[in-house]
Amino acid sequence: MPTTCNDKQDITLIEKINNFKKFLKVQSFILLARPKHIVYESDLAKKKFFQDLNLIVDKGLLILEIPWVDNINWLDLMSDLKSKFPQLQIGSASLINKKSIDDSLKLDLNFSMMRFWDKDLYIYSKKNNYLLIPGMTSIKDFKEAISYNCCIIKIFPVAKKDILIDINKFNQISFVGAGDIALNDINKFKSLGFRGVVVGSKGYDGDKFDPEIFKILSSKIKNQ
């Protein structure tokens, strides 16, 4: 049963949804960068983390997400990221409760992602005009998500997607694949109907980048 996004949603939320889709159309991967624990404790480690990110932002990275951590140092890190890279779509990952949403709202992030479907958290974020992208694999969760006019859905872990979820029948929904995905997998997932993918440790392991990320970003610049 095809669905469309509810155009009665607050304009701020609609803008966030449209902006995210626009960025994803230009660059069909989201880099999920997981800072090592020391990044939150050492100024030197934090500086190195920013230097690493700056390498790929300079090459044209558009969408970045960092896992939510319940401490003040995470808030400081994300605030600094927003200040240093205002051109990026910056989001928080692995949201699990209202506090994680409140923290993301406080920072005015562009989006957030849940690992799994949580109806109450989704409703809470929507009431606050905030873009929260749920993760799911079951047809039960999928049907409930679209009943709430969910416009962007993460299939996670993508290897366990319910066969009954036929993403090509829902053109109004932007599907994002996630879970053990490498940069070389992007074209494969796009051919299956996904608008994009989340690339985590296979793109950046906390110390170095997959060289493929520089090839993809450089190629995108040449084609613009």
Salt bridges, closest charged atoms under 4 A:
GLU41 OE2 - HIS37 NE2 2.81
ASP52 OD2 - LYS48 NZ 2.93
ASP70 OD1 - LYS99 NZ 2.95
ASP80 OD2 - LYS46 NZ 2.59
ASP103 OD2 - LYS99 NZ 3.08
ASP180 OD1 - LYS202 NZ 3.28
ASP205 OD2 - LYS208 NZ 3.16
ASP207 OD2 - LYS36 NZ 2.65
GLU212 OE1 - LYS215 NZ 3.98
